Amino acid sequence: MKDFRPISSVTTAYYILVVRKEMPVNNVAELIAWIKANPGTASYGWGAAVSQMAGADFVSRIGAPVVGVPYKSSPQAATDLIGGQLSFMFLDLAAGLPIISGGRVKSLAVTTPKRVSLYPDVPTMAESGVSDFEVFAWTGVFAPAGTPDRLVNRLAVGIKTVMANPELQKKYENCCSPMPILGEAEFSDYLKRDRAVWAKRASIAGIVPE
């Protein structure tokens, strides 16, 4: 936070709650009911910190024991989910698109504020009864601290212009979505709020600095 100056937000990558195809559930409420009815049986995996914290946050709301399993990458975790070694996971779209499109897992909910165009039939977590559960991985552009205002402003204008290009927005559809473009002041405020959210999730997941 001291070494960089925020210029602009760019994109958000959303996540999908998926379960193995053989799971006897078809929505989030049924998954929660199954976990409670089978304490100690359910497990979830992750190959990235965002998935780990999303899973831990979800589990903390259920009130039943669930085993968390770390992997070196999301595709490895997804492979074990397909193979039946895991019950569910929060999977980023880039890693999950092939197996979701291929029908190799069930998609229960997306972690976005509203449904996504790529999967219009998949409800949001809020629609599924889990409130205040939006999970994004965002990207933004930063400059070294002390960068002159004229350069920061020039970059901000350029980014906003480029991100408004419909062809570029279409290319993002398979992995993420354009984030509302925030200027330096708005992006700085967003970062403060975002750090607080993830600090809470990190605490729930038991993640500490190493």
C-alpha positions as CSV (number, residue, x, y, z in Angstrom):
1,M,0.0,0.0,0.0
2,K,3.0,2.3,0.5
3,D,4.9,1.3,-2.6
4,F,2.1,1.6,-5.2
5,R,-0.4,4.2,-6.3
6,P,-3.8,2.8,-7.6
7,I,-4.8,4.0,-11.1
8,S,-7.8,2.0,-12.1
9,S,-9.8,-1.1,-11.6
10,V,-10.0,-3.4,-14.6
11,T,-11.8,-6.8,-14.2
12,T,-13.4,-9.2,-11.8
13,A,-13.2,-13.0,-12.0
14,Y,-16.1,-14.8,-10.4
15,Y,-16.5,-18.2,-8.8
16,I,-19.0,-21.0,-9.0
17,L,-20.0,-23.4,-6.2
18,V,-19.8,-26.9,-7.8
19,V,-20.4,-30.4,-6.5
20,R,-19.5,-33.8,-7.9
21,K,-22.0,-35.1,-10.4
22,E,-23.1,-38.0,-8.2
23,M,-24.0,-35.8,-5.2
24,P,-27.7,-36.2,-4.3
25,V,-28.2,-32.4,-4.3
26,N,-29.3,-29.9,-6.9
27,N,-29.1,-26.5,-5.1
28,V,-27.3,-24.9,-2.2
29,A,-30.1,-25.6,0.4
30,E,-29.9,-29.3,-0.4
31,L,-26.1,-29.2,-0.2
32,I,-26.3,-27.7,3.3
33,A,-29.0,-30.1,4.4
34,W,-26.9,-33.0,3.1
35,I,-23.8,-31.8,5.0
36,K,-25.8,-31.5,8.2
37,A,-27.3,-35.0,7.7
38,N,-23.9,-36.5,7.1
39,P,-21.5,-34.8,9.6
40,G,-17.9,-35.4,9.0
41,T,-18.5,-36.9,5.5
42,A,-18.4,-33.8,3.4
43,S,-15.1,-32.3,2.1
44,Y,-14.1,-29.4,-0.1
45,G,-10.9,-28.6,-1.9
46,W,-9.0,-25.6,-3.1
47,G,-6.0,-24.7,-5.2
48,A,-5.9,-21.0,-4.5
49,A,-6.4,-18.7,-1.5
50,V,-9.7,-17.2,-2.8
51,S,-11.2,-20.7,-3.1
52,Q,-9.9,-21.6,0.3
53,M,-11.4,-18.6,2.0
54,A,-14.7,-18.8,0.1
55,G,-15.0,-22.5,1.2
56,A,-14.1,-21.7,4.8
57,D,-16.6,-18.8,4.9
58,F,-19.3,-21.1,3.5
59,V,-18.5,-23.9,6.0
60,S,-18.5,-21.5,8.9
61,R,-22.1,-20.7,8.3
62,I,-23.3,-24.3,8.2
63,G,-22.5,-25.5,11.7
64,A,-21.4,-29.0,10.8
65,P,-17.9,-30.4,10.4
66,V,-16.5,-30.4,6.8
67,V,-13.0,-31.4,5.9
68,G,-10.9,-28.9,3.9
69,V,-8.3,-30.3,1.5
70,P,-5.5,-28.1,0.0
71,Y,-4.1,-28.7,-3.5
72,K,-1.3,-27.2,-5.5
73,S,-3.7,-25.9,-8.2
74,S,-7.4,-25.6,-8.9
75,P,-7.4,-28.1,-11.8
76,Q,-5.9,-30.7,-9.5
77,A,-8.7,-30.1,-7.0
78,A,-11.3,-30.2,-9.7
79,T,-10.0,-33.5,-10.9
80,D,-10.5,-35.0,-7.5
81,L,-13.9,-33.5,-7.3
82,I,-14.9,-35.2,-10.6
83,G,-13.3,-38.4,-9.3
84,G,-15.4,-38.4,-6.1
85,Q,-12.7,-37.6,-3.6
86,L,-14.3,-34.2,-2.8
87,S,-17.9,-33.1,-2.2
88,F,-17.8,-29.5,-3.4
89,M,-15.5,-26.6,-4.1
90,F,-15.6,-22.9,-5.2
91,L,-14.0,-23.0,-8.6
92,D,-12.9,-20.0,-10.7
93,L,-14.5,-19.9,-14.1
94,A,-11.2,-20.0,-16.0
95,A,-10.3,-23.3,-14.4
96,G,-13.9,-24.6,-14.3
97,L,-15.2,-23.7,-17.7
98,P,-14.2,-27.0,-19.5
99,I,-15.6,-29.3,-16.9
100,I,-18.8,-27.2,-16.3
101,S,-19.5,-27.0,-20.0
102,G,-18.9,-30.7,-20.3
103,G,-21.4,-31.5,-17.6
104,R,-18.8,-33.2,-15.4
105,V,-19.9,-31.4,-12.3
106,K,-23.1,-29.8,-11.0
107,S,-23.2,-26.0,-10.8
108,L,-25.2,-24.8,-7.8
109,A,-24.5,-21.0,-7.5
110,V,-22.3,-18.2,-8.6
111,T,-20.7,-15.8,-6.2
112,T,-21.6,-12.6,-8.2
113,P,-24.2,-9.9,-7.2
114,K,-26.4,-11.0,-10.1
115,R,-26.5,-14.0,-12.5
116,V,-23.9,-14.2,-15.2
117,S,-24.8,-14.3,-18.9
118,L,-22.7,-17.4,-19.5
119,Y,-24.8,-19.4,-17.0
120,P,-28.2,-17.7,-16.8
121,D,-29.8,-20.7,-15.1
122,V,-27.4,-20.8,-12.2
123,P,-28.6,-18.7,-9.3
124,T,-26.5,-16.4,-7.2
125,M,-25.5,-17.3,-3.6
126,A,-27.9,-14.6,-2.4
127,E,-30.8,-16.1,-4.4
128,S,-29.8,-19.5,-2.9
129,G,-30.3,-18.2,0.7
130,V,-26.7,-17.3,1.5
131,S,-26.6,-13.6,2.0
132,D,-23.6,-11.3,1.9
133,F,-21.5,-13.9,0.0
134,E,-19.9,-12.2,-3.0
135,V,-16.5,-13.6,-4.0
136,F,-14.4,-11.9,-6.7
137,A,-10.8,-12.0,-7.7
138,W,-10.2,-8.5,-9.2
139,T,-7.5,-7.0,-11.3
140,G,-6.4,-3.4,-11.4
141,V,-3.5,-1.2,-12.6
142,F,-1.1,0.4,-10.2
143,A,1.9,2.7,-10.6
144,P,4.9,3.2,-8.3
145,A,4.3,5.6,-5.5
146,G,5.2,9.1,-6.4
147,T,4.2,8.8,-10.1
148,P,3.2,12.2,-11.3
149,D,-0.5,13.1,-11.6
150,R,-0.3,13.8,-15.3
151,L,0.9,10.2,-16.0
152,V,-1.6,8.6,-13.7
153,N,-4.4,10.6,-15.3
154,R,-3.3,9.7,-18.8
155,L,-3.2,6.0,-17.9
156,A,-6.6,6.2,-16.2
157,V,-8.2,7.8,-19.3
158,G,-6.6,5.2,-21.6
159,I,-7.7,2.3,-19.5
160,K,-11.3,3.6,-19.4
161,T,-11.3,4.0,-23.2
162,V,-9.9,0.6,-23.9
163,M,-12.2,-1.2,-21.4
164,A,-15.3,0.3,-23.1
165,N,-14.4,-1.6,-26.3
166,P,-17.2,-4.1,-27.0
167,E,-14.8,-6.6,-28.7
168,L,-12.5,-6.6,-25.7
169,Q,-15.5,-7.1,-23.3
170,K,-16.6,-10.1,-25.3
171,K,-13.1,-11.7,-25.0
172,Y,-13.4,-11.5,-21.2
173,E,-16.7,-13.4,-21.1
174,N,-15.1,-16.8,-20.8
175,C,-13.0,-16.0,-17.7
176,C,-14.1,-12.8,-16.1
177,S,-16.1,-9.6,-16.5
178,P,-15.2,-5.9,-16.8
179,M,-15.3,-4.3,-13.4
180,P,-16.9,-0.9,-13.1
181,I,-14.1,1.4,-13.9
182,L,-13.0,3.2,-10.8
183,G,-10.7,6.2,-10.8
184,E,-7.9,6.6,-8.3
185,A,-9.9,7.9,-5.4
186,E,-12.8,5.5,-5.8
187,F,-10.4,2.6,-6.4
188,S,-8.5,3.5,-3.2
189,D,-11.7,3.4,-1.2
190,Y,-12.7,0.1,-2.8
191,L,-9.3,-1.4,-1.8
192,K,-9.8,-0.4,1.8
193,R,-13.2,-2.1,2.0
194,D,-11.9,-5.1,0.1
195,R,-9.0,-5.6,2.5
196,A,-11.4,-5.6,5.4
197,V,-13.6,-8.3,3.8
198,W,-10.6,-10.5,3.0
199,A,-9.0,-10.0,6.4
200,K,-12.2,-11.4,7.9
201,R,-12.2,-14.4,5.5
202,A,-8.6,-15.1,6.1
203,S,-9.3,-15.2,9.9
204,I,-12.1,-17.6,9.3
205,A,-9.9,-19.8,7.2
206,G,-7.1,-19.7,9.7
207,I,-4.6,-18.1,7.3
208,V,-1.8,-16.2,9.0
209,P,1.3,-14.4,7.6
210,E,4.2,-16.7,6.9
